[in-house]
């Protein structure tokens, strides 16, 4: 095996074909522009590779929390977050190109656009961003080839990672009558502790608590009642051994959401710096579209909302000894 053959460097290093050179108007920074975007797509491929492996783990009918699988899922989601941090930082490199440098070749790109990144659309869709939740749906597939648009709409009908996480949380047995006198017993205790923890200006939070944890209010919600209850319980008692990996998974999903949002904001600011208020090459409103997308395209925000309903550890309900035993290491 030879290094360059194994990595297929001949193909990769000769895949930068400058449009400005074809027009006889060499634009020096077009090389940077191409390499940055090619490297983004390579990292998107790795992110999808890792995310799909986690998807397959959570898609199983039974998941053994004592098996290595959950730790594997944690490690791979952590890898995704580290890659996303790199992608956010790569914007800094692109910003070494001035607006005038970009203008030297920008018009040669039309109507090519980041809107046509299939891998990024697949990633968002696989994670759980629904088509109807997207900002600027008129841009979503308008610049795609018909076969690419069709594949995205087909994928949008499949189960998402968020739905798999919801199903996984629903199966957690922490509120069964084998541990408590009745299913609502824990949440009746916790509701009382939460009510006592609220300041005078926070009393309205009780209505939200009752809607989310005491009744099946699904309107506009991505997590079911069972999943919301399990997620809150995991956040509260995450220091128990068996809950540490489930907590890490939820926290890493929040990291992914935050890093994708950070990348969108960095991208928006860079676009504003490069083209001001001009339209994007793909026909969008440019900065305006990117700003709204950054604000709306959160996928796992319902896990972040759970922090509104935490209380200090000293006020946690006492767990039954049988449940505590289940949450610890096997003796």
C-alpha positions as CSV (number, residue, x, y, z in Angstrom):
1,X,0.0,0.0,0.0
2,X,1.3,3.4,-0.9
3,X,0.2,6.6,1.0
4,X,-1.1,8.6,-2.0
5,X,-2.8,5.6,-3.5
6,X,-4.6,4.7,-0.2
7,X,-5.9,8.3,0.2
8,X,-6.5,8.7,-3.6
9,X,-4.7,12.0,-3.4
10,X,-4.4,12.2,-7.2
11,X,-8.2,12.5,-7.4
12,X,-8.5,14.8,-4.4
13,X,-5.7,17.2,-5.2
14,X,-6.8,17.6,-8.8
15,X,-10.4,18.3,-7.9
16,X,-10.0,22.1,-7.8
17,X,-11.2,23.4,-11.2
18,X,-11.3,27.2,-11.1
19,X,-14.1,28.8,-13.0
20,X,-12.2,32.0,-13.2
21,X,-9.3,30.3,-15.0
22,X,-11.8,28.9,-17.6
23,X,-12.9,32.4,-18.2
24,X,-9.4,33.7,-18.5
25,X,-9.9,35.9,-15.4
26,X,-7.8,34.2,-12.7
27,X,-9.2,34.9,-9.2
28,X,-6.6,33.9,-6.6
29,X,-9.1,33.4,-3.8
30,X,-11.3,31.0,-5.7
31,X,-8.9,28.2,-4.8
32,X,-9.5,28.9,-1.1
33,X,-13.2,29.0,-1.6
34,X,-13.3,25.6,-3.3
35,X,-11.0,23.9,-0.8
36,X,-12.9,25.2,2.2
37,X,-16.2,23.9,0.7
38,X,-14.8,20.6,-0.4
39,X,-13.4,20.1,3.1
40,X,-16.8,21.0,4.6
41,X,-18.4,18.3,2.5
42,X,-15.8,15.7,3.6
43,X,-16.5,16.5,7.2
44,X,-20.3,16.4,6.6
45,X,-19.7,12.9,5.2
46,X,-17.9,11.9,8.5
47,X,-20.7,13.5,10.6
48,X,-23.3,11.5,8.7
49,X,-21.2,8.3,9.1
50,X,-21.1,8.8,12.9
51,X,-24.8,9.9,13.2
52,X,-26.1,7.0,11.2
53,X,-24.2,4.6,13.4
54,X,-25.8,6.1,16.5
55,X,-29.2,6.0,14.6
56,X,-28.7,2.2,14.1
57,X,-28.0,1.7,17.8
58,X,-31.1,3.6,19.0
59,X,-33.3,1.9,16.3
60,X,-33.0,-1.5,18.0
61,X,-36.1,-2.7,19.8
62,X,-34.1,-3.3,22.9
63,X,-31.1,-1.4,24.2
64,X,-29.2,-2.7,27.1
65,X,-28.0,0.2,29.2
66,X,-25.3,-2.1,30.7
67,X,-23.9,-3.0,27.3
68,X,-21.1,-1.1,25.6
69,X,-23.5,0.1,22.9
70,X,-24.6,3.2,24.8
71,X,-21.1,4.2,25.5
72,X,-20.3,3.8,21.8
73,X,-23.2,6.1,21.0
74,X,-21.9,8.7,23.5
75,X,-18.4,8.5,22.0
76,X,-19.6,8.9,18.4
77,X,-21.9,11.8,19.3
78,X,-19.0,13.5,21.1
79,X,-16.9,13.0,17.9
80,X,-19.6,14.8,15.9
81,X,-19.5,17.8,18.3
82,X,-15.7,18.0,18.0
83,X,-16.0,18.0,14.2
84,X,-18.7,20.7,14.4
85,X,-16.3,22.9,16.5
86,X,-13.7,22.6,13.7
87,X,-16.3,23.6,11.1
88,X,-17.3,26.7,13.1
89,X,-13.6,27.7,13.3
90,X,-13.1,27.1,9.5
91,X,-15.3,30.2,8.9
92,X,-12.3,32.2,10.2
93,X,-10.1,31.0,7.4
94,X,-12.8,31.9,4.8
95,X,-13.0,35.4,6.3
96,X,-9.4,36.0,5.2
97,X,-10.9,36.6,1.8
98,X,-12.1,40.1,1.3
99,X,-15.5,41.1,-0.2
100,X,-13.6,42.4,-3.3
101,X,-11.7,39.2,-3.6
102,X,-15.0,37.2,-3.5
103,X,-16.6,39.5,-6.1
104,X,-13.8,38.7,-8.6
105,X,-15.4,35.2,-9.1
106,X,-18.8,35.3,-7.3
107,X,-21.0,35.8,-10.4
108,X,-19.4,32.8,-12.1
109,X,-20.9,30.5,-9.4
110,X,-24.6,31.3,-10.1
111,X,-26.9,29.5,-9.4
112,X,-24.7,27.2,-7.4
113,X,-25.2,27.7,-3.7
114,X,-24.8,26.1,-0.3
115,X,-28.6,25.4,-0.6
116,X,-27.5,22.6,-2.9
117,X,-25.4,20.8,-0.2
118,X,-27.3,17.5,-0.1
119,X,-25.3,16.2,2.8
120,X,-26.2,19.1,5.0
121,X,-29.9,18.7,4.1
122,X,-29.7,15.0,4.8
123,X,-28.0,15.7,8.2
124,X,-30.7,18.2,9.3
125,X,-33.4,15.9,8.1
126,X,-31.9,12.8,9.7
127,X,-31.5,14.6,13.1
128,X,-35.2,15.7,13.1
129,X,-35.7,19.0,11.4
130,X,-39.0,18.7,9.6
131,X,-39.7,20.3,6.3
132,X,-42.7,22.2,7.6
133,X,-40.5,23.7,10.4
134,X,-37.9,25.2,8.0
135,X,-37.7,28.9,7.3
136,X,-37.9,29.8,3.7
137,X,-39.3,26.6,2.4
138,X,-39.4,28.1,-1.1
139,X,-35.6,27.9,-1.1
140,X,-35.4,24.4,0.4
141,X,-35.4,22.4,-2.8
142,X,-35.8,25.0,-5.4
143,X,-32.2,24.8,-6.6
144,X,-31.8,21.1,-6.4
145,X,-31.8,18.6,-9.2
146,X,-35.1,16.7,-9.3
147,X,-33.6,13.4,-8.2
148,X,-32.0,15.1,-5.2
149,X,-35.2,16.9,-4.2
150,X,-37.1,13.6,-4.5
151,X,-34.6,11.8,-2.2
152,X,-34.8,14.5,0.4
153,X,-38.6,14.4,0.5
154,X,-38.4,10.6,0.7
155,X,-36.0,10.8,3.6
156,X,-38.3,13.3,5.4
157,X,-40.9,10.5,5.7
158,X,-38.5,8.2,7.6
159,X,-38.0,8.0,11.4
160,X,-35.6,10.7,12.6
161,X,-32.9,10.4,15.3
162,X,-35.1,12.7,17.5
163,X,-38.0,10.2,17.2
164,X,-35.7,7.3,18.0
165,X,-34.5,9.1,21.1
166,X,-38.1,9.8,22.1
167,X,-38.9,6.1,21.7
168,X,-35.8,5.1,23.7
169,X,-36.8,7.5,26.6
170,X,-40.4,6.2,26.6
171,X,-39.1,2.7,27.4
172,X,-37.4,3.7,30.6
173,X,-39.2,2.1,33.5
174,X,-38.4,4.5,36.3
175,X,-42.1,5.4,37.2
176,X,-43.6,1.9,37.1
177,X,-45.7,0.6,40.0
178,X,-43.0,-1.9,40.8
179,X,-41.1,1.1,42.3
180,X,-43.9,3.5,43.3
181,X,-47.4,3.1,44.7
182,X,-48.8,4.5,41.5
183,X,-47.4,5.9,38.2
184,X,-47.9,9.6,39.1
185,X,-46.4,9.3,42.6
186,X,-43.0,10.6,41.8
187,X,-44.3,13.6,39.8
188,X,-46.8,14.5,42.5
189,X,-43.9,14.8,45.0
190,X,-41.7,16.6,42.5
191,X,-44.5,19.0,41.6
192,X,-44.8,20.1,45.2
193,X,-41.0,20.5,45.5
194,X,-40.9,22.5,42.3
195,X,-43.8,24.8,43.4
196,X,-42.0,25.6,46.6
197,X,-38.8,26.5,44.7
198,X,-40.4,29.2,42.5
199,X,-40.0,32.9,43.2
200,X,-43.0,35.3,43.2
201,X,-42.5,36.2,39.6
202,X,-42.2,32.6,38.5
203,X,-45.5,31.2,39.7
204,X,-46.8,31.0,36.1
205,X,-44.3,28.2,35.5
206,X,-46.7,25.8,37.2
207,X,-49.1,25.9,34.3
208,X,-46.2,24.9,31.9
209,X,-45.2,22.2,34.4
210,X,-48.7,20.7,34.5
211,X,-49.0,20.8,30.7
212,X,-45.6,19.1,30.1
213,X,-45.5,16.6,32.9
214,X,-49.0,16.0,34.3
215,X,-51.0,15.8,31.1
216,X,-50.6,14.7,27.6
217,X,-50.2,18.0,25.8
218,X,-48.7,17.1,22.5
219,X,-49.6,20.2,20.4
220,X,-46.5,21.4,18.8
221,X,-44.3,19.1,20.9
222,X,-41.6,16.7,19.7
223,X,-41.3,14.7,22.8
224,X,-44.2,12.6,24.3
225,X,-45.3,12.8,27.9
226,X,-43.4,9.6,28.8
227,X,-40.3,10.8,27.0
228,X,-40.4,14.3,28.7
229,X,-40.8,12.6,32.1
230,X,-37.9,10.3,31.6
231,X,-35.7,13.1,30.3
232,X,-36.4,15.2,33.3
233,X,-35.8,12.3,35.6
234,X,-32.4,11.6,33.9
235,X,-31.4,15.3,34.3
236,X,-32.2,15.2,38.0
237,X,-30.6,11.9,38.9
238,X,-27.8,11.8,36.3
239,X,-25.2,11.1,39.0
240,X,-26.4,7.6,39.4
241,X,-24.2,5.3,37.2
242,X,-26.9,3.9,34.9
243,X,-28.2,7.4,34.1
244,X,-24.8,8.9,33.2
245,X,-24.7,7.8,29.6
246,X,-28.4,8.7,28.9
247,X,-27.7,12.2,30.3
248,X,-24.6,12.5,28.1
249,X,-26.6,11.6,25.0
250,X,-29.1,14.3,25.8
251,X,-26.4,16.8,26.5
252,X,-24.5,16.0,23.3
253,X,-27.6,16.4,21.3
254,X,-27.9,19.9,22.8
255,X,-24.3,20.5,21.9
256,X,-25.0,19.5,18.3
257,X,-27.9,21.9,18.2
258,X,-25.8,24.7,19.7
259,X,-22.9,24.2,17.4
260,X,-25.1,24.0,14.3
261,X,-26.7,27.3,15.4
262,X,-23.3,28.8,16.1
263,X,-22.1,27.8,12.6
264,X,-25.3,29.3,11.1
265,X,-24.6,32.6,13.0
266,X,-21.0,32.7,11.9
267,X,-22.0,31.9,8.3
268,X,-24.6,34.7,8.4
269,X,-22.1,37.3,9.7
270,X,-19.6,36.2,7.1
271,X,-22.2,36.6,4.4
272,X,-23.1,40.0,5.6
273,X,-19.4,41.0,5.6
274,X,-18.9,39.6,2.1
275,X,-22.0,40.7,0.2
276,X,-23.8,43.1,2.5
277,X,-27.6,43.0,1.7
278,X,-27.3,41.5,-1.7
279,X,-29.1,38.2,-2.6
280,X,-27.4,34.9,-2.3
281,X,-26.2,33.1,-5.5
282,X,-28.9,30.6,-5.0
283,X,-31.6,33.2,-5.0
284,X,-32.3,33.6,-1.3
285,X,-32.4,36.9,0.6
286,X,-28.9,36.3,1.8
287,X,-28.3,37.5,5.4
288,X,-32.1,37.8,6.1
289,X,-32.7,34.2,5.3
290,X,-29.7,33.0,7.3
291,X,-30.7,35.0,10.3
292,X,-34.2,33.5,10.4
293,X,-32.9,30.0,9.8
294,X,-30.4,30.4,12.6
295,X,-33.2,31.4,15.0
296,X,-35.7,28.7,14.0
297,X,-33.7,25.6,13.0
298,X,-33.2,24.2,16.5
299,X,-34.0,20.5,16.7
300,X,-33.4,19.4,20.3
301,X,-34.6,22.5,22.1
302,X,-37.1,20.6,24.2
303,X,-34.2,19.1,26.1
304,X,-32.9,22.6,26.8
305,X,-36.4,23.7,28.1
306,X,-36.2,21.1,30.8
307,X,-33.8,23.2,32.8
308,X,-36.8,25.5,33.6
309,X,-38.1,22.7,35.8
310,X,-35.1,21.8,37.9
311,X,-34.8,22.2,41.6
312,X,-31.8,22.0,43.9
313,X,-30.6,18.5,44.8
314,X,-31.6,18.8,48.5
315,X,-35.3,19.0,47.4
316,X,-35.3,15.9,45.2
317,X,-37.9,13.3,46.1
318,X,-36.4,10.3,48.0
319,X,-36.1,7.4,45.6
320,X,-37.4,4.0,46.8
321,X,-34.5,1.6,47.7
322,X,-35.5,-0.9,45.0
323,X,-35.2,1.9,42.4
324,X,-31.9,3.1,43.8
325,X,-30.5,-0.4,43.5
326,X,-31.5,-0.5,39.8
327,X,-29.8,2.8,39.1
328,X,-26.4,1.7,40.7
329,X,-23.8,-0.8,39.6
330,X,-24.8,-4.4,39.7
331,X,-23.8,-6.0,43.0
